[in-house]
Amino acid sequence: MNQSKILVDSSAYLCLATTCHPLLFREFGQPCYCLYITDDLRRELEEDSRLEPVVDWIDQPDYRKNRSRTIQLSREERALTELALQYIRAFLDADAKAVAAVDAATLACARVLNLPVVTANEQVRAAAASLGIDTWTTARLKKLLA
């Protein structure tokens, strides 16, 4: 069965990972949905030492394993995502929108692949709307996961 892929940004991941574990790479719903993170977000979650004191589960082996499978991009898609990211950064700077770099990268990937993004961040949602990227709330996702 074909998957309808959905990207998860940093706010949604941190919000949902413990209550809906395993969160990523698990098929659910109709049509067959599956959640992914970008490799940028995976690296950020594994390398940001500021998270560990606040989010004590972040380095637990089962969560690391769940984050290990990220959205796969072809060489062409990676190049297009990098171009989209440059545009998105310029757009965010011009509009003075406070969106984390890792979430801007998620938006760029979503734009290139034409995928929705689950977010709990209003700034990300507003930027995505301006860029024509579909977003889902964490509440909408929880209903489908139930």
FENVEN-V491993 format. One record per helix or strand. SS is the DSSP state (hx for helix, st for strand). FROM is the first residue (numbers start at 1). TO is the last residue. If there is no record, write none. Layout:
# FENVEN-V491993
ss = {SS/SS}
from = {FROM/FROM}
to = {TO/TO}
This chain:
# FENVEN-V491993
ss = {st/hx/st/st/hx/hx/hx/hx/hx/st/hx/st/hx}
from = {4/10/28/33/39/49/61/75/101/116/122/135/138}
to = {8/16/28/36/47/54/67/95/113/118/131/136/145}
